[in-house]
Every structure is written in C-alpha cells, then in structure tokens.
Amino acid sequence: MKIAIINGPNLNLLGVREKSVYGNQDFESYFATLQKKYPVADMVYYQSNVEGEIINKLHEIGFEYDGVLLNAGGYTHTSVAISDAIAAINTPVVEVHISNIHAREEFRHKSIISKECAGMVAGFGLKSYELALLSFVGH
C-alpha cells in the first residue's frame, strides 16, 4: 500500500515554531516512527512551502498511490487550486491538522479543501497523522 504524506507551508519548522500549538518534535523523526510502526504502508513524505509544488505533487502521485495524508497548512483556508487538484485525482486524500482548527482564530475555521477530501483529522497533535493513516491501513 502506497501512502504519501504531504505537508504544506511552515510545517518544515515543526519542533521549532510555536511549540505550544505544534509541539516540540520535528516531522522527520515522527515520520520515521510511523514507518517503523506501520511497515505495511510504503510511505513517502513531501513538504513544500509553495502552493504550486503541492499541486504538482498531488498530480504526480494522484493516480498511482493508495492514499494521501495532506496537511495543507495555511493553504487549507485559501487555496481553491489545491482543492481543485484534490478533486482532479483518483487517490483519496485525508485532510490532517495538528491543531484543532476550530479552536483557533476564526479564519482557520473554514477549510476550502475539506469538500474534496475523504475525511479530516484535527486536534490530536502529530498523532493526527497516525489516526488518518489508520483510515487506510486499518486495524
């Protein structure tokens, strides 16, 4: 089973930025933990701060992977183009958020991409990725 995790803007700074919101672990070490815990999933990780690069990655993998876990970061609330890219591909996408977007600033309460996603997991810290992964690998 091929699963891609795609992280959007500023998520390359996990473990460094706003630790009270995002925690103190970097994503690369968390990703290594996920790979060990779920060997049934052939996982790849991609991060970009650039909207078009995220769209290109969705197009690249969106017809051959079994699932995508997407944390679009701030683009969640602004990117019609990422929403359109999700709609254009065959691979199911689960929207992931580390924080509870509904407990934060008002502008974060609306996700433009949700309507194109198979589901959403938010508010469980980095564990949100594992919970989303379970929707594909099950237990």
GUROGU-638571 format. One record per atom (N, C-alpha, C, O): residue number from 1; residue in one letter; atom name; x, y negated, z. Coordinates in nm, 4 decimals. Last residue first. Layout:
<rs>
R    i  aa  at        px        py        pz
R  NUM   A  CA         X         Y         Z
...
</rs>
This chain:
<rs>
R    i  aa  at        px        py        pz
R  139   H   N   -0.7088    0.1502    1.1369
R  139   H  CA   -0.6594    0.2431    1.2406
R  139   H   C   -0.7738    0.3160    1.3031
R  139   H   O   -0.7531    0.3984    1.3923
R  138   G   N   -0.6049   -0.0501    0.8478
R  138   G  CA   -0.6968    0.0180    0.9390
R  138   G   C   -0.6283    0.1008    1.0450
R  138   G   O   -0.5066    0.1193    1.0435
R  137   V   N   -0.4867   -0.1948    0.6446
R  137   V  CA   -0.4289   -0.0645    0.6786
R  137   V   C   -0.5156    0.0154    0.7732
R  137   V   O   -0.5022    0.1377    0.7796
R  136   F   N   -0.6557   -0.4231    0.6164
R  136   F  CA   -0.6107   -0.3473    0.5002
R  136   F   C   -0.5626   -0.2072    0.5373
R  136   F   O   -0.5949   -0.1108    0.4679
R  135   S   N   -0.7060   -0.5188    0.8631
R  135   S  CA   -0.8206   -0.5104    0.7719
R  135   S   C   -0.7846   -0.4336    0.6456
R  135   S   O   -0.8729   -0.3845    0.5753
R  134   L   N   -0.4565   -0.5350    0.9741
R  134   L  CA   -0.5386   -0.4190    1.0090
R  134   L   C   -0.6618   -0.4074    0.9199
R  134   L   O   -0.7162   -0.2983    0.9031
R  133   L   N   -0.3791   -0.7879    0.8921
R  133   L  CA   -0.3184   -0.6708    0.8293
R  133   L   C   -0.4017   -0.5455    0.8552
R  133   L   O   -0.4152   -0.4602    0.7676
R  132   A   N   -0.5192   -0.9439    1.0771
R  132   A  CA   -0.5557   -0.9494    0.9346
R  132   A   C   -0.5006   -0.8284    0.8600
R  132   A   O   -0.5684   -0.7726    0.7737
R  131   L   N   -0.3765   -0.8744    1.3059
R  131   L  CA   -0.5210   -0.8476    1.3002
R  131   L   C   -0.5703   -0.8506    1.1553
R  131   L   O   -0.6537   -0.7690    1.1160
R  130   E   N   -0.1242   -0.9717    1.2348
R  130   E  CA   -0.1443   -0.8284    1.2562
R  130   E   C   -0.2916   -0.7924    1.2480
R  130   E   O   -0.3274   -0.6904    1.1891
R  129   Y   N   -0.1770   -1.2477    1.2233
R  129   Y  CA   -0.1311   -1.1760    1.1041
R  129   Y   C   -0.1538   -1.0258    1.1191
R  129   Y   O   -0.1981   -0.9603    1.0248
R  128   S   N   -0.2465   -1.3067    1.4875
R  128   S  CA   -0.3476   -1.3235    1.3817
R  128   S   C   -0.3075   -1.2491    1.2546
R  128   S   O   -0.3930   -1.1936    1.1855
R  127   K   N   -0.0181   -1.2991    1.6355
R  127   K  CA   -0.0978   -1.1760    1.6319
R  127   K   C   -0.2099   -1.1855    1.5269
R  127   K   O   -0.2620   -1.0830    1.4827
R  126   L   N    0.0689   -1.5571    1.6495
R  126   L  CA    0.1218   -1.4747    1.5405
R  126   L   C    0.0458   -1.3430    1.5284
R  126   L   O    0.0456   -1.2816    1.4217
R  125   G   N   -0.2470   -1.6701    1.7768
R  125   G  CA   -0.1026   -1.6846    1.7609
R  125   G   C   -0.0550   -1.6013    1.6440
R  125   G   O   -0.1303   -1.5773    1.5496
R  124   F   N   -0.5163   -1.6473    1.7340
R  124   F  CA   -0.4510   -1.5451    1.8157
R  124   F   C   -0.2988   -1.5534    1.8083
R  124   F   O   -0.2299   -1.4539    1.8312
R  123   G   N   -0.6529   -1.8183    1.5584
R  123   G  CA   -0.6509   -1.8477    1.7002
R  123   G   C   -0.5805   -1.7487    1.7901
R  123   G   O   -0.5841   -1.7642    1.9122
R  122   A   N   -0.8174   -1.6319    1.3014
R  122   A  CA   -0.7583   -1.7563    1.3522
R  122   A   C   -0.7560   -1.7553    1.5046
R  122   A   O   -0.8441   -1.6997    1.5700
R  121   V   N   -0.8861   -1.4781    1.0025
R  121   V  CA   -0.8463   -1.4529    1.1406
R  121   V   C   -0.7746   -1.5789    1.1874
R  121   V   O   -0.6824   -1.6269    1.1215
R  120   M   N   -1.1324   -1.4179    0.7553
R  120   M  CA   -1.0405   -1.5110    0.8200
R  120   M   C   -1.0124   -1.4648    0.9620
R  120   M   O   -1.1019   -1.4187    1.0328
R  119   G   N   -1.1970   -1.2630    0.4318
R  119   G  CA   -1.2217   -1.2894    0.5725
R  119   G   C   -1.1189   -1.3870    0.6257
R  119   G   O   -1.0305   -1.4330    0.5534
R  118   A   N   -1.1629   -1.2790    0.1620
R  118   A  CA   -1.2384   -1.1645    0.2138
R  118   A   C   -1.2752   -1.1840    0.3597
R  118   A   O   -1.3741   -1.1277    0.4067
R  117   C   N   -1.2032   -1.6099    0.0196
R  117   C  CA   -1.1292   -1.5069    0.0934
R  117   C   C   -1.2221   -1.3960    0.1429
R  117   C   O   -1.3419   -1.4163    0.1627
R  116   E   N   -1.3413   -1.8163   -0.0832
R  116   E  CA   -1.2821   -1.7233   -0.1796
R  116   E   C   -1.2106   -1.6058   -0.1121
R  116   E   O   -1.1636   -1.5139   -0.1792
R  115   K   N   -1.4180   -1.9674    0.1319
R  115   K  CA   -1.5242   -1.9096    0.0489
R  115   K   C   -1.4721   -1.8099   -0.0526
R  115   K   O   -1.5482   -1.7276   -0.1034
R  114   S   N   -1.1732   -2.0678    0.2400
R  114   S  CA   -1.2482   -1.9579    0.3035
R  114   S   C   -1.3488   -1.8905    0.2124
R  114   S   O   -1.3630   -1.7683    0.2157
R  113   I   N   -1.0518   -2.2943    0.1325
R  113   I  CA   -1.0205   -2.1634    0.0733
R  113   I   C   -1.1072   -2.0496    0.1262
R  113   I   O   -1.1141   -1.9442    0.0630
R  112   I   N   -1.1219   -2.5146    0.2778
R  112   I  CA   -1.1631   -2.5119    0.1372
R  112   I   C   -1.1453   -2.3719    0.0786
R  112   I   O   -1.2162   -2.3348   -0.0150
R  111   S   N   -1.2343   -2.5353    0.5995
R  111   S  CA   -1.1405   -2.4660    0.5116
R  111   S   C   -1.1980   -2.4634    0.3710
R  111   S   O   -1.3093   -2.4156    0.3489
R  110   K   N   -1.2702   -2.7627    0.8559
R  110   K  CA   -1.3215   -2.7210    0.7248
R  110   K   C   -1.2098   -2.6577    0.6433
R  110   K   O   -1.1049   -2.7181    0.6211
R  109   H   N   -1.1328   -2.8409    1.0809
R  109   H  CA   -1.2466   -2.7505    1.0984
R  109   H   C   -1.2992   -2.6961    0.9664
R  109   H   O   -1.3665   -2.5930    0.9651
R  108   R   N   -0.9431   -3.0333    1.0528
R  108   R  CA   -0.8982   -2.8945    1.0395
R  108   R   C   -1.0147   -2.7943    1.0479
R  108   R   O   -0.9952   -2.6751    1.0241
R  107   F   N   -1.0642   -3.2741    1.1097
R  107   F  CA   -1.0333   -3.2466    0.9694
R  107   F   C   -0.9883   -3.1028    0.9476
R  107   F   O   -0.9945   -3.0538    0.8349
R  106   E   N   -1.0779   -3.2674    1.3954
R  106   E  CA   -1.1984   -3.2497    1.3136
R  106   E   C   -1.1654   -3.2113    1.1686
R  106   E   O   -1.2318   -3.1250    1.1112
R  105   E   N   -0.8160   -3.0836    1.5558
R  105   E  CA   -0.8712   -3.2071    1.5002
R  105   E   C   -0.9850   -3.1758    1.4036
R  105   E   O   -0.9869   -3.0710    1.3390
R  104   R   N   -0.9203   -2.7713    1.7074
R  104   R  CA   -0.8226   -2.8769    1.6808
R  104   R   C   -0.8911   -2.9993    1.6215
R  104   R   O   -1.0122   -3.0158    1.6363
R  103   A   N   -1.0748   -2.5556    1.7154
R  103   A  CA   -1.0495   -2.6193    1.8444
R  103   A   C   -0.9515   -2.7358    1.8300
R  103   A   O   -0.9056   -2.7918    1.9296
R  102   H   N   -1.0739   -2.4474    1.4686
R  102   H  CA   -1.1990   -2.5104    1.5120
R  102   H   C   -1.1858   -2.5779    1.6472
R  102   H   O   -1.2761   -2.6501    1.6895
R  101   I   N   -0.8329   -2.3196    1.4394
R  101   I  CA   -0.8527   -2.4443    1.3647
R  101   I   C   -0.9794   -2.5182    1.4090
R  101   I   O   -0.9904   -2.6391    1.3887
R  100   N   N   -0.6385   -2.1877    1.6610
R  100   N  CA   -0.7827   -2.1892    1.6369
R  100   N   C   -0.8146   -2.3222    1.5697
R  100   N   O   -0.8223   -2.4255    1.6362
R   99   S   N   -0.3251   -2.0974    1.5003
R   99   S  CA   -0.4065   -2.1689    1.5996
R   99   S   C   -0.5549   -2.1528    1.5659
R   99   S   O   -0.5909   -2.1098    1.4564
R   98   I   N   -0.2626   -1.9365    1.2826
R   98   I  CA   -0.2031   -1.9085    1.4126
R   98   I   C   -0.2864   -1.9736    1.5224
R   98   I   O   -0.3146   -1.9117    1.6251
R   97   H   N   -0.4701   -1.7998    1.0369
R   97   H  CA   -0.4256   -1.9208    1.1080
R   97   H   C   -0.3745   -1.8809    1.2452
R   97   H   O   -0.4366   -1.8007    1.3150
R   96   V   N   -0.5386   -1.6597    0.7198
R   96   V  CA   -0.4803   -1.6440    0.8531
R   96   V   C   -0.4418   -1.7809    0.9078
R   96   V   O   -0.3887   -1.8660    0.8364
R   95   E   N   -0.7530   -1.4994    0.4945
R   95   E  CA   -0.7023   -1.6272    0.5440
R   95   E   C   -0.6566   -1.6088    0.6882
R   95   E   O   -0.7276   -1.5492    0.7692
R   94   V   N   -0.6921   -1.2421    0.2790
R   94   V  CA   -0.7428   -1.2740    0.4120
R   94   V   C   -0.6730   -1.4012    0.4577
R   94   V   O   -0.5502   -1.4095    0.4593
R   93   V   N   -0.7781   -1.1466   -0.0458
R   93   V  CA   -0.6982   -1.2368    0.0367
R   93   V   C   -0.7688   -1.2557    0.1708
R   93   V   O   -0.8890   -1.2817    0.1761
R   92   P   N   -0.7618   -0.8852   -0.2876
R   92   P  CA   -0.8303   -0.9528   -0.1779
R   92   P   C   -0.7331   -1.0310   -0.0897
R   92   P   O   -0.6213   -0.9868   -0.0631
R   91   T   N   -0.6730   -0.9274   -0.6259
R   91   T  CA   -0.6284   -0.8840   -0.4942
R   91   T   C   -0.7049   -0.9579   -0.3846
R   91   T   O   -0.7126   -1.0808   -0.3876
R   90   N   N   -0.7509   -1.0622   -0.8570
R   90   N  CA   -0.8260   -0.9440   -0.8138
R   90   N   C   -0.7937   -0.9005   -0.6716
R   90   N   O   -0.8787   -0.8427   -0.6039
R   89   I   N   -0.7834   -1.4247   -0.8939
R   89   I  CA   -0.7089   -1.2984   -0.8860
R   89   I   C   -0.7982   -1.1849   -0.8373
R   89   I   O   -0.9066   -1.2079   -0.7837
R   88   A   N   -0.9337   -1.6566   -0.8838
R   88   A  CA   -0.8930   -1.6066   -1.0154
R   88   A   C   -0.8255   -1.4697   -1.0115
R   88   A   O   -0.8119   -1.4051   -1.1154
R   87   A   N   -0.9707   -1.7315   -0.6220
R   87   A  CA   -1.0879   -1.6857   -0.6974
R   87   A   C   -1.0474   -1.6174   -0.8282
R   87   A   O   -1.1189   -1.5302   -0.8776
R   86   I   N   -0.7130   -1.8217   -0.5679
R   86   I  CA   -0.7637   -1.7034   -0.4971
R   86   I   C   -0.8821   -1.6450   -0.5737
R   86   I   O   -0.8927   -1.5233   -0.5886
R   85   A   N   -0.7106   -2.0487   -0.7308
R   85   A  CA   -0.6163   -1.9391   -0.7576
R   85   A   C   -0.6616   -1.8110   -0.6895
R   85   A   O   -0.6499   -1.7028   -0.7471
R   84   D   N   -0.9049   -2.2076   -0.6073
R   84   D  CA   -0.9287   -2.1589   -0.7430
R   84   D   C   -0.8359   -2.0423   -0.7775
R   84   D   O   -0.8769   -1.9481   -0.8453
R   83   S   N   -0.7663   -2.2610   -0.3677
R   83   S  CA   -0.8948   -2.1919   -0.3645
R   83   S   C   -0.9270   -2.1317   -0.5014
R   83   S   O   -0.9715   -2.0173   -0.5099
R   82   I   N   -0.5554   -2.4074   -0.4735
R   82   I  CA   -0.5273   -2.2781   -0.4105
R   82   I   C   -0.6558   -2.1969   -0.4010
R   82   I   O   -0.6540   -2.0760   -0.4240
R   81   A   N   -0.7055   -2.6303   -0.5679
R   81   A  CA   -0.6253   -2.5498   -0.6607
R   81   A   C   -0.5896   -2.4137   -0.6012
R   81   A   O   -0.5934   -2.3135   -0.6726
R   80   V   N   -0.8108   -2.7511   -0.3487
R   80   V  CA   -0.9049   -2.6871   -0.4398
R   80   V   C   -0.8281   -2.5930   -0.5325
R   80   V   O   -0.8795   -2.4881   -0.5712
R   79   S   N   -0.6719   -2.8076   -0.0566
R   79   S  CA   -0.6334   -2.7566   -0.1887
R   79   S   C   -0.7438   -2.6808   -0.2614
R   79   S   O   -0.7663   -2.5621   -0.2379
R   78   T   N   -0.7271   -2.8958    0.2050
R   78   T  CA   -0.7155   -2.9939    0.0960
R   78   T   C   -0.7053   -2.9345   -0.0436
R   78   T   O   -0.7284   -3.0058   -0.1413
R   77   H   N   -0.7132   -2.7176    0.4083
R   77   H  CA   -0.8158   -2.8207    0.4196
R   77   H   C   -0.8191   -2.9157    0.3004
R   77   H   O   -0.9032   -3.0055    0.2945
R   76   T   N   -0.4985   -2.5546    0.3515
R   76   T  CA   -0.6279   -2.4937    0.3820
R   76   T   C   -0.7408   -2.5955    0.3680
R   76   T   O   -0.8500   -2.5629    0.3216
R   75   Y   N   -0.2708   -2.7015    0.3489
R   75   Y  CA   -0.3427   -2.6885    0.2218
R   75   Y   C   -0.4794   -2.6217    0.2396
R   75   Y   O   -0.5655   -2.6316    0.1523
R   74   G   N   -0.1613   -2.6701    0.6022
R   74   G  CA   -0.2418   -2.7890    0.5748
R   74   G   C   -0.3174   -2.7833    0.4435
R   74   G   O   -0.4179   -2.8525    0.4272
R   73   G   N   -0.1577   -2.3181    0.5680
R   73   G  CA   -0.1214   -2.4360    0.6459
R   73   G   C   -0.2159   -2.5507    0.6147
R   73   G   O   -0.3367   -2.5306    0.6023
R   72   A   N   -0.2300   -2.0856    0.4508
R   72   A  CA   -0.2046   -2.1978    0.3608
R   72   A   C   -0.1672   -2.3251    0.4353
R   72   A   O   -0.1471   -2.4294    0.3731
R   71   N   N   -0.1619   -1.7816    0.4971
R   71   N  CA   -0.1728   -1.8960    0.5864
R   71   N   C   -0.1320   -2.0158    0.5024
R   71   N   O   -0.0133   -2.0435    0.4854
R   70   L   N   -0.2816   -1.4851    0.3777
R   70   L  CA   -0.2448   -1.6212    0.3385
R   70   L   C   -0.2696   -1.7193    0.4514
R   70   L   O   -0.3829   -1.7380    0.4959
R   69   L   N   -0.2168   -1.1704    0.2873
R   69   L  CA   -0.2456   -1.2472    0.4077
R   69   L   C   -0.1936   -1.3872    0.3786
R   69   L   O   -0.0737   -1.4056    0.3572
R   68   V   N   -0.3406   -0.9650    0.0356
R   68   V  CA   -0.2616   -1.0828    0.0670
R   68   V   C   -0.3114   -1.1390    0.1993
R   68   V   O   -0.4317   -1.1534    0.2210
R   67   G   N   -0.3309   -0.6331   -0.1075
R   67   G  CA   -0.3834   -0.7354   -0.0195
R   67   G   C   -0.2850   -0.8488    0.0012
R   67   G   O   -0.1639   -0.8324   -0.0131
R   66   D   N   -0.2251   -0.4805   -0.3072
R   66   D  CA   -0.3485   -0.4336   -0.2435
R   66   D   C   -0.4105   -0.5373   -0.1516
R   66   D   O   -0.5296   -0.5303   -0.1211
R   65   Y   N   -0.1043   -0.6203   -0.6188
R   65   Y  CA   -0.0939   -0.5921   -0.4754
R   65   Y   C   -0.2295   -0.5474   -0.4216
R   65   Y   O   -0.3339   -0.5729   -0.4818
R   64   E   N   -0.1653   -0.6881   -0.8804
R   64   E  CA   -0.0942   -0.5625   -0.8560
R   64   E   C   -0.0810   -0.5262   -0.7085
R   64   E   O   -0.0494   -0.4117   -0.6765
R   63   F   N   -0.2698   -0.9309   -0.9161
R   63   F  CA   -0.3308   -0.8261   -0.9961
R   63   F   C   -0.2641   -0.6912   -0.9722
R   63   F   O   -0.3002   -0.5915   -1.0349
R   62   G   N   -0.1300   -1.1242   -0.7699
R   62   G  CA   -0.2740   -1.1109   -0.7535
R   62   G   C   -0.3445   -1.0067   -0.8368
R   62   G   O   -0.4668   -0.9945   -0.8298
R   61   I   N    0.1303   -1.1951   -0.7971
R   61   I  CA    0.1008   -1.0704   -0.7256
R   61   I   C   -0.0466   -1.0333   -0.7261
R   61   I   O   -0.0833   -0.9226   -0.6868
R   60   E   N    0.1254   -1.4312   -0.9562
R   60   E  CA    0.2247   -1.3262   -0.9800
R   60   E   C    0.1835   -1.1927   -0.9184
R   60   E   O    0.2002   -1.0881   -0.9812
R   59   H   N   -0.0715   -1.5928   -0.8400
R   59   H  CA   -0.0888   -1.5436   -0.9773
R   59   H   C    0.0031   -1.4247   -1.0045
R   59   H   O   -0.0378   -1.3282   -1.0691
R   58   L   N    0.0522   -1.6427   -0.5925
R   58   L  CA   -0.0780   -1.5747   -0.5969
R   58   L   C   -0.1026   -1.5166   -0.7366
R   58   L   O   -0.1495   -1.4035   -0.7493
R   57   K   N    0.2771   -1.7835   -0.6886
R   57   K  CA    0.2957   -1.6547   -0.6196
R   57   K   C    0.1643   -1.5767   -0.6184
R   57   K   O    0.1651   -1.4557   -0.6411
R   56   N   N    0.1546   -2.0151   -0.7929
R   56   N  CA    0.2311   -1.9259   -0.8806
R   56   N   C    0.2494   -1.7886   -0.8175
R   56   N   O    0.2383   -1.6873   -0.8866
R   55   I   N    0.0517   -2.1213   -0.5532
R   55   I  CA   -0.0389   -2.0803   -0.6610
R   55   I   C    0.0323   -1.9835   -0.7548
R   55   I   O   -0.0241   -1.8806   -0.7921
R   54   I   N    0.2914   -2.1811   -0.4276
R   54   I  CA    0.1982   -2.0872   -0.3634
R   54   I   C    0.1005   -2.0336   -0.4682
R   54   I   O    0.0707   -1.9142   -0.4708
R   53   E   N    0.3901   -2.3702   -0.6037
R   53   E  CA    0.4642   -2.2452   -0.5850
R   53   E   C    0.3775   -2.1387   -0.5179
R   53   E   O    0.3894   -2.0200   -0.5484
R   52   G   N    0.2068   -2.5788   -0.5726
R   52   G  CA    0.2159   -2.5084   -0.6999
R   52   G   C    0.2904   -2.3771   -0.6894
R   52   G   O    0.2570   -2.2816   -0.7595
R   51   E   N    0.2650   -2.6648   -0.3019
R   51   E  CA    0.1352   -2.6104   -0.3416
R   51   E   C    0.1436   -2.5274   -0.4694
R   51   E   O    0.0917   -2.4158   -0.4733
R   50   V   N    0.5429   -2.6005   -0.1116
R   50   V  CA    0.4966   -2.6606   -0.2362
R   50   V   C    0.3701   -2.5898   -0.2851
R   50   V   O    0.3702   -2.4686   -0.3067
R   49   N   N    0.6684   -2.4722    0.0848
R   49   N  CA    0.6070   -2.5991    0.1233
R   49   N   C    0.5400   -2.6673    0.0040
R   49   N   O    0.4870   -2.7777    0.0164
R   48   S   N    0.6440   -2.1199    0.1138
R   48   S  CA    0.6753   -2.2387    0.0357
R   48   S   C    0.6027   -2.3590    0.0943
R   48   S   O    0.4915   -2.3484    0.1459
R   47   Q   N    0.7314   -1.7809    0.1626
R   47   Q  CA    0.6933   -1.9093    0.2220
R   47   Q   C    0.7324   -2.0203    0.1277
R   47   Q   O    0.8400   -2.0171    0.0680
R   46   Y   N    0.6639   -1.4377    0.1703
R   46   Y  CA    0.6970   -1.5538    0.0889
R   46   Y   C    0.6488   -1.6783    0.1612
R   46   Y   O    0.5381   -1.6807    0.2150
R   45   Y   N    0.7296   -1.0955    0.2147
R   45   Y  CA    0.6986   -1.2247    0.2758
R   45   Y   C    0.7473   -1.3367    0.1861
R   45   Y   O    0.8580   -1.3314    0.1326
R   44   V   N    0.5884   -0.7711    0.1717
R   44   V  CA    0.6814   -0.8760    0.1319
R   44   V   C    0.6333   -1.0066    0.1940
R   44   V   O    0.5149   -1.0256    0.2217
R   43   M   N    0.5431   -0.4323    0.2737
R   43   M  CA    0.5159   -0.5753    0.2887
R   43   M   C    0.6282   -0.6620    0.2346
R   43   M   O    0.7464   -0.6309    0.2496
R   42   D   N    0.3868   -0.1565    0.2468
R   42   D  CA    0.5060   -0.2105    0.1817
R   42   D   C    0.4849   -0.3615    0.1755
R   42   D   O    0.4184   -0.4126    0.0855
R   41   A   N    0.2561    0.0094    0.5156
R   41   A  CA    0.2397   -0.1084    0.4304
R   41   A   C    0.3754   -0.1532    0.3776
R   41   A   O    0.4667   -0.1837    0.4544
R   40   V   N    0.3429    0.2075    0.6766
R   40   V  CA    0.2532    0.2465    0.5674
R   40   V   C    0.2335    0.1315    0.4682
R   40   V   O    0.1988    0.1533    0.3521
R   39   P   N    0.4761    0.0920    0.8865
R   39   P  CA    0.5560    0.1366    0.7716
R   39   P   C    0.4709    0.1805    0.6527
R   39   P   O    0.5209    0.1897    0.5406
R   38   Y   N    0.4161   -0.1077    1.1049
R   38   Y  CA    0.3241   -0.0620    1.0003
R   38   Y   C    0.4021   -0.0180    0.8767
R   38   Y   O    0.3951   -0.0838    0.7729
R   37   K   N    0.6288   -0.1733    1.2720
R   37   K  CA    0.5061   -0.1205    1.3332
R   37   K   C    0.4117   -0.0588    1.2291
R   37   K   O    0.3356    0.0325    1.2615
R   36   K   N    0.8188   -0.2771    1.0978
R   36   K  CA    0.8500   -0.1569    1.1760
R   36   K   C    0.7235   -0.0911    1.2288
R   36   K   O    0.7120    0.0315    1.2304
R   35   Q   N    0.6821   -0.5014    0.9995
R   35   Q  CA    0.7304   -0.3982    0.9070
R   35   Q   C    0.7601   -0.2676    0.9811
R   35   Q   O    0.7291   -0.1595    0.9311
R   34   L   N    0.6435   -0.6512    1.2340
R   34   L  CA    0.5282   -0.5969    1.1601
R   34   L   C    0.5705   -0.4837    1.0675
R   34   L   O    0.5022   -0.3818    1.0582
R   33   T   N    0.9123   -0.7178    1.2888
R   33   T  CA    0.8351   -0.6380    1.3847
R   33   T   C    0.7144   -0.5737    1.3167
R   33   T   O    0.6858   -0.4560    1.3386
R   32   A   N    0.9673   -0.8800    1.0705
R   32   A  CA    1.0442   -0.7561    1.0888
R   32   A   C    0.9730   -0.6630    1.1858
R   32   A   O    0.9736   -0.5414    1.1664
R   31   F   N    0.7942   -1.0925    1.1303
R   31   F  CA    0.7718   -1.0118    1.0105
R   31   F   C    0.8455   -0.8782    1.0208
R   31   F   O    0.7908   -0.7744    0.9835
R   30   Y   N    0.9226   -1.2011    1.3539
R   30   Y  CA    0.7888   -1.1427    1.3684
R   30   Y   C    0.7574   -1.0504    1.2500
R   30   Y   O    0.7006   -0.9427    1.2682
R   29   S   N    1.1531   -1.2961    1.2319
R   29   S  CA    1.1649   -1.1896    1.3326
R   29   S   C    1.0297   -1.1235    1.3575
R   29   S   O    1.0232   -1.0027    1.3799
R   28   E   N    1.0357   -1.4874    1.0568
R   28   E  CA    1.1165   -1.3782    1.0034
R   28   E   C    1.1305   -1.2636    1.1034
R   28   E   O    1.1213   -1.1469    1.0653
R   27   F   N    0.9122   -1.6824    1.2154
R   27   F  CA    0.8310   -1.5851    1.1430
R   27   F   C    0.9114   -1.4663    1.0940
R   27   F   O    0.8597   -1.3546    1.0900
R   26   D   N    1.0212   -1.7343    1.5573
R   26   D  CA    1.0295   -1.7620    1.4139
R   26   D   C    0.9560   -1.6506    1.3387
R   26   D   O    0.9393   -1.5399    1.3899
R   25   Q   N    0.8407   -1.8194    1.8498
R   25   Q  CA    0.9044   -1.7159    1.7685
R   25   Q   C    0.9080   -1.7582    1.6219
R   25   Q   O    0.8103   -1.8113    1.5691
R   24   N   N    0.6978   -1.9889    2.0127
R   24   N  CA    0.8422   -2.0103    2.0028
R   24   N   C    0.9153   -1.9039    1.9217
R   24   N   O    1.0383   -1.8981    1.9239
R   23   G   N    0.3809   -2.1490    1.9151
R   23   G  CA    0.4664   -2.0531    1.9833
R   23   G   C    0.6136   -2.0760    1.9564
R   23   G   O    0.6511   -2.1702    1.8865
R   22   Y   N    0.2117   -2.3423    1.8137
R   22   Y  CA    0.2534   -2.2334    1.7255
R   22   Y   C    0.3448   -2.1297    1.7897
R   22   Y   O    0.3823   -2.0321    1.7247
R   21   V   N    0.1515   -2.5247    2.0221
R   21   V  CA    0.0470   -2.4840    1.9271
R   21   V   C    0.0848   -2.3538    1.8575
R   21   V   O    0.0012   -2.2646    1.8431
R   20   S   N    0.3830   -2.5588    2.1627
R   20   S  CA    0.2590   -2.5443    2.2400
R   20   S   C    0.1428   -2.4994    2.1518
R   20   S   O    0.0460   -2.4420    2.2017
R   19   K   N    0.5730   -2.6050    1.9674
R   19   K  CA    0.5689   -2.4733    2.0314
R   19   K   C    0.4426   -2.4518    2.1126
R   19   K   O    0.3991   -2.3380    2.1300
R   18   E   N    0.6236   -2.7790    1.7303
R   18   E  CA    0.5027   -2.7759    1.8133
R   18   E   C    0.4810   -2.6409    1.8812
R   18   E   O    0.3826   -2.5719    1.8548
R   17   R   N    0.8857   -2.5970    1.5709
R   17   R  CA    0.7875   -2.7064    1.5714
R   17   R   C    0.6738   -2.6797    1.6693
R   17   R   O    0.6338   -2.5646    1.6868
R   16   V   N    1.0252   -2.3565    1.6099
R   16   V  CA    1.0922   -2.4843    1.6329
R   16   V   C    0.9892   -2.5960    1.6524
R   16   V   O    1.0048   -2.6800    1.7411
R   15   G   N    0.8665   -2.1482    1.5558
R   15   G  CA    0.9665   -2.1262    1.6588
R   15   G   C    1.0402   -2.2535    1.6955
R   15   G   O    1.1086   -2.2599    1.7976
R   14   L   N    0.8358   -2.2383    1.2152
R   14   L  CA    0.7820   -2.1671    1.3318
R   14   L   C    0.8952   -2.1347    1.4282
R   14   L   O    1.0054   -2.0984    1.3871
R   13   L   N    0.9101   -2.3633    0.9846
R   13   L  CA    0.9608   -2.4192    1.1101
R   13   L   C    0.9015   -2.3523    1.2336
R   13   L   O    0.9152   -2.4038    1.3446
R   12   N   N    0.7766   -2.2610    0.7756
R   12   N  CA    0.9175   -2.2244    0.7844
R   12   N   C    0.9793   -2.2752    0.9149
R   12   N   O    1.0894   -2.2339    0.9512
R   11   L   N    0.5416   -2.3906    0.7814
R   11   L  CA    0.5477   -2.2650    0.8558
R   11   L   C    0.6881   -2.2058    0.8563
R   11   L   O    0.7152   -2.1107    0.9295
R   10   N   N    0.5299   -2.6121    0.6192
R   10   N  CA    0.5784   -2.6301    0.7558
R   10   N   C    0.5870   -2.5014    0.8369
R   10   N   O    0.6351   -2.5034    0.9502
R    9   P   N    0.2967   -2.4760    0.3877
R    9   P  CA    0.3833   -2.5825    0.4339
R    9   P   C    0.4056   -2.5840    0.5853
R    9   P   O    0.3150   -2.5610    0.6653
R    8   G   N    0.2303   -2.1182    0.3943
R    8   G  CA    0.2383   -2.2486    0.3314
R    8   G   C    0.3251   -2.3478    0.4073
R    8   G   O    0.4152   -2.3091    0.4816
R    7   N   N    0.3008   -1.7775    0.3425
R    7   N  CA    0.2880   -1.8898    0.4349
R    7   N   C    0.3112   -2.0202    0.3612
R    7   N   O    0.4002   -2.0309    0.2768
R    6   I   N    0.1863   -1.4662    0.2628
R    6   I  CA    0.2247   -1.5949    0.2057
R    6   I   C    0.1973   -1.7036    0.3088
R    6   I   O    0.0847   -1.7193    0.3562
R    5   I   N    0.2506   -1.1351    0.2474
R    5   I  CA    0.2194   -1.2425    0.3417
R    5   I   C    0.2746   -1.3700    0.2804
R    5   I   O    0.3936   -1.3804    0.2502
R    4   A   N    0.1248   -0.8637    0.0660
R    4   A  CA    0.2068   -0.9847    0.0670
R    4   A   C    0.1576   -1.0783    0.1762
R    4   A   O    0.0373   -1.0973    0.1942
R    3   I   N    0.1353   -0.5158    0.0424
R    3   I  CA    0.0753   -0.6312    0.1084
R    3   I   C    0.1746   -0.7471    0.1021
R    3   I   O    0.2934   -0.7301    0.1296
R    2   K   N    0.0688   -0.2101   -0.0986
R    2   K  CA    0.1493   -0.3308   -0.1126
R    2   K   C    0.0736   -0.4512   -0.0567
R    2   K   O   -0.0362   -0.4842   -0.1015
R    1   M   N    0.0844    0.1177    0.0000
R    1   M  CA    0.0000    0.0000    0.0000
R    1   M   C    0.0891   -0.1242    0.0000
R    1   M   O    0.1739   -0.1410    0.0876
</rs>
